[in-house]
Amino acid sequence: MLGEKSTPDEGGHSLTDFTEFLQGIDHGAHRERTEQLFSWITEKYPKLETVTKWNQPMFTDHSTFIIGFSVSKKHLAVAPEQVAIQHVEEDIRKAGYEYTKELIRIPWNREVDYDLLDKIIDFNIWDKANCTTFWRK
């Protein structure tokens, strides 16, 4: 799992990148859920790289930001950039999540909509295929 030491795989994953972040999640069920989400992403998208910047775990593709996460007492926050949120806005509403221009809040007492995350990640990989900067300009 993510808390274990591992060597980077062919996609550039060093799962230990997220160890400190995960250990900082005090609530055991929240930590486990977040770890499961990260594992799902690394398995589904093996070419994405893992990195922690600004104390947030992120997944990147050719050094450009794809998706990032943070946690609070009430929710797991998903940050995919504003363009991606606009692209899946109707799906976010259907999932019943609160959101802003920059992030989506998944309450701890609600299921993670993996189809929604799949759409976001696929869109960002496609839309940023030729992006040469970390963030969109």
Secondary structure, 3 states (H helix, E strand, C coil): CCCCCCCCCCCCCCHHHHHHHHHCCCCHHHHHHHHHHHHHHHHHCCCCEEEEECCEEEEEECCEEEEEEEECCCEEEEECCHHHHHHCHHHHHHHCCEECCCCEEEECCCCCCHHHHHHHHHHHHHHCCCCCCCCCC
